[in-house]
Amino acid sequence: MQLKGQQSGALLLDVLLVLALLMILSTHAIPQAARFYRQAVVEYEAEQLLATLRYCQNTSRITADSAWGYGAKEPIKRYIYLQLFTNGNQLLAGEWDIIANHQYLPGVKVAKVYQEQGKNHYDDSIRLYFGADGRPGITGMMTLCIYYQGYPAEGKKIMISEGGRIRMERGTGAGK
């Protein structure tokens, strides 16, 4: 009987050691898994936004002049607009007819980044269009930050130049 009691005590000790080991491993695994998820959803939404921007630019190049010829004399009716919100975006044409609507994955935010007095500021409501020559209706460089809420330093940047070049910055955080 005494031998059986010692074995059950050793089993309890083994179970407690395994549980302690799992707790130690989970303290490292859970934050890593959360970081992996944040990076994956931000990368996905950044690629989606980059494709949408290029689609908007190319469609405006193709349709702006022909729309002008078919009676779209007002600039608002000639171009396709991209309206960016903090939780999604819309492609609009003509008199604000919605062509496409995209909601970002939960936790993902998009904002225009600009610096004022040495600090980053974020504007989350942006309207952007491209002319018939592919140039955006902006002056200077526009930087869009795609980030997971609360982690702007881990985000991605999409830069749009005044000349119409659209590129994504990789390898550095958006908050740096």
Secondary structure, DSSP 4 states (H G I P E B T S, - for coil): -HHHHHHHHHHHHHHHHHHHHHHHHHHHHHHHHHHHHHHHHHHHHHHHHHHHHHHHHHHHHHHHHHHHHTT--SHHHHSEEEEE-SSEEEEEETTTEEEEEEEPPTTEEEEEEEEETTEEEEE--EEEEB-TTS-BS-SS-EEEEEEETTEEEEEEEEEE-TTS-EEEE-SS-TT-
